Amino acid sequence: MNMNASKNVLGGPLLACSYAPLTGFYRTGCCETGAEDLGRHVICVRVTDGFLRFSRSVGNDLSTPRPEYRFAGLKAGDRWCLCAMRWKEAWQAGFAPPVVLEATHEAALRVVDLDTLKAHAYGAAAGPGG
């Protein structure tokens, strides 16, 4: 894995998603991926209460602390590297959390198209009204 070579979905360098909470499959703060990352934790999101409720309802509780994994639990407003298929599942159900495009790995494009990600963008890349 060479994080410096990682690109985001916009074609630029992959920016950090979050250091607090520390995220990423490799717990580097970035949504880079590799062969070991079977879930493809590549979409940087800003977590919402609706998404957390949805995720818990489908068996992926991200809000309950799990000290054995050094995981404090997520709350609305946290940024997190989410599995691409989990984001797509949430999007299809109407609960997709906003995406930080500059911190979302280009591998996400194998699962979700760029127009869909842009439609759910958070931050500067979202443009007017985003």
C-alpha positions as CSV (number, residue, x, y, z in Angstrom):
1,M,0.0,0.0,0.0
2,N,1.4,3.4,-1.0
3,M,-0.9,6.1,0.3
4,N,1.0,8.8,-1.5
5,A,-0.1,7.2,-4.8
6,S,-3.7,6.9,-3.8
7,K,-6.2,9.0,-5.8
8,N,-9.7,10.2,-4.9
9,V,-12.8,9.9,-7.1
10,L,-12.1,13.3,-8.6
11,G,-8.6,12.2,-9.8
12,G,-6.7,14.2,-7.2
13,P,-4.6,13.0,-4.2
14,L,-6.5,11.1,-1.6
15,L,-7.0,13.4,1.4
16,A,-7.5,12.3,5.0
17,C,-11.0,11.4,6.1
18,S,-10.7,11.5,9.9
19,Y,-8.1,11.2,12.6
20,A,-10.7,11.6,15.4
21,P,-12.2,9.1,15.3
22,L,-9.3,7.4,13.6
23,T,-10.7,5.7,10.5
24,G,-9.7,3.7,7.5
25,F,-9.2,0.0,7.1
26,Y,-5.6,0.5,8.0
27,R,-6.5,3.1,10.7
28,T,-4.4,5.7,9.1
29,G,-7.1,8.4,8.9
30,C,-7.4,7.8,5.1
31,C,-9.8,5.6,3.1
32,E,-7.0,3.7,1.2
33,T,-7.5,0.1,0.4
34,G,-5.6,-3.1,-0.4
35,A,-6.0,-6.8,-0.9
36,E,-6.7,-7.3,2.8
37,D,-9.7,-4.9,2.8
38,L,-12.4,-7.2,1.6
39,G,-15.1,-4.7,2.5
40,R,-13.5,-1.9,0.5
41,H,-13.7,0.8,3.2
42,V,-13.2,3.5,0.6
43,I,-16.1,6.1,0.9
44,C,-15.4,8.9,3.3
45,V,-18.8,10.0,4.8
46,R,-20.1,12.5,7.3
47,V,-22.3,10.3,9.5
48,T,-25.9,11.2,10.1
49,D,-28.4,10.0,12.8
50,G,-30.6,8.6,10.0
51,F,-27.7,6.6,8.6
52,L,-26.7,5.3,12.0
53,R,-30.3,4.1,12.7
54,F,-30.5,2.5,9.3
55,S,-27.1,0.8,9.7
56,R,-28.1,-0.6,13.1
57,S,-31.4,-1.8,11.6
58,V,-29.5,-3.9,9.0
59,G,-27.1,-5.4,11.5
60,N,-24.1,-3.0,11.4
61,D,-24.2,-1.1,14.7
62,L,-21.7,1.8,14.3
63,S,-22.8,3.9,17.2
64,T,-22.2,1.5,20.1
65,P,-18.7,1.7,21.7
66,R,-16.6,-1.4,21.3
67,P,-13.6,-0.9,23.6
68,E,-12.2,-4.3,22.6
69,Y,-11.6,-2.9,19.1
70,R,-10.6,0.6,20.4
71,F,-13.8,1.9,18.8
72,A,-15.7,4.7,20.7
73,G,-18.8,4.5,18.5
74,L,-19.8,7.0,15.9
75,K,-22.1,10.0,16.3
76,A,-23.7,12.4,13.8
77,G,-21.1,14.7,12.3
78,D,-18.2,12.2,12.6
79,R,-16.3,11.4,9.4
80,W,-15.7,7.7,8.7
81,C,-14.5,5.4,5.9
82,L,-17.5,3.3,5.0
83,C,-17.6,0.1,2.9
84,A,-18.7,1.0,-0.6
85,M,-21.4,-1.7,-0.6
86,R,-22.8,-0.4,2.7
87,W,-23.0,3.1,1.4
88,K,-24.8,1.9,-1.8
89,E,-27.2,-0.1,0.4
90,A,-27.9,3.0,2.5
91,W,-28.3,5.1,-0.7
92,Q,-30.8,2.6,-2.2
93,A,-32.8,2.7,1.1
94,G,-32.8,6.5,1.2
95,F,-30.3,6.9,4.1
96,A,-27.0,7.6,2.3
97,P,-24.7,9.9,4.4
98,P,-23.0,12.8,2.7
99,V,-19.7,11.9,0.9
100,V,-16.4,13.8,1.2
101,L,-15.3,13.4,-2.4
102,E,-11.7,14.5,-1.9
103,A,-11.2,11.8,0.8
104,T,-13.1,9.0,-1.1
105,H,-10.8,6.5,-2.8
106,E,-11.1,6.0,-6.5
107,A,-11.9,2.3,-5.9
108,A,-15.4,3.5,-4.8
109,L,-16.1,4.0,-8.5
110,R,-16.2,0.2,-9.0
111,V,-19.4,0.2,-6.9
112,V,-21.0,3.6,-7.2
113,D,-20.8,6.0,-10.2
114,L,-19.3,9.5,-9.8
115,D,-22.6,11.3,-10.6
116,T,-24.3,9.5,-7.7
117,L,-21.4,10.3,-5.3
118,K,-21.4,14.0,-6.5
119,A,-25.1,14.2,-5.9
120,H,-24.4,13.3,-2.2
121,A,-21.3,15.3,-1.8
122,Y,-20.5,17.2,1.4
123,G,-18.1,20.1,1.6
124,A,-16.4,22.4,-1.0
125,A,-16.6,19.9,-3.9
126,A,-20.4,19.9,-3.7
127,G,-20.5,23.4,-5.2
128,P,-23.4,25.9,-4.7
129,G,-26.0,24.6,-2.3
130,G,-23.9,21.5,-1.4
